[in-house]
Amino acid sequence: MLTKDTVIADILDMDYAPEIIPLFKAIGMHCLGCAAASNETIEEACMVHGVDPDEFLDAVNAVIAEVNA
């Protein structure tokens, strides 16, 4: 499961990245591979995009749980 402290660059290296990247793009995080985003945490990215990090993490972690089921 991901946390608020998970770094975006680390997410891109995870096996379930293809399933969760669309969630990032849906809230306006289109430059996941850019230098600024790659060092941001989920919480920092959510703050920049005006998204509640807890709600976003609930959605992301639900997708991860589904992939792992």
N, C-alpha and C positions, 0 to 999 in steps of 0.2 A: 504494500500500500504506500502511496505517496503521501508526503506531509507538506506543510507550508514551507519547510526548509529545503525541499528537494529542488535542486538546481536544474534549470531548463536543459542545459547541455547534457546532463546525465539522463534525462528522460529520452532524448533522441537516440541514445544507445541501448535502450531497453527493448526487449523482445516484443512488447505490446505497444510500442510507439505508433505503429500504423493505425491502431484502433483508437488511440487517444489524441493524436495530433488534430483530427477534425474538431474535437471539443475546444482546443485552443483557438483554432481558426474561427470557430463560430462566435467567439467573444471578441474577435478583433486582433488576436495575437498571430499575425501573418508572418512575421519575420523571426521564426523560432531559431533559425540558424545564424542570425546576424550576431555580431560581436557583443552588442549591448544585451540582447536577450539571453545569449548563451550563458552568461554569468549571473543572471537573475534567478532568484528563487521563485517558486510559484506564488508565494505571498506578495513579493515585490511586483511581479508581473500583473497580478490581479489588481493591486493598488493602482498601478499606472493606467489600467484599462477600466477602472471603476467597477470591478466585479468583486462580489463577496467571496473571499478565498475559501471559507468553509463550505459554502454551497457548491463552488466549483470543484473542490476536492471530493465532495460527496458524489458528484456526477462522474468524475474521473475514476475514483476508486470503485464505483459500481461497474463501470466498463471493465476495469481490470479484473474484478471478481468474476464477471461473466466470461471473460476470455480464459481465466484459469479454471473455470468449472468443468 
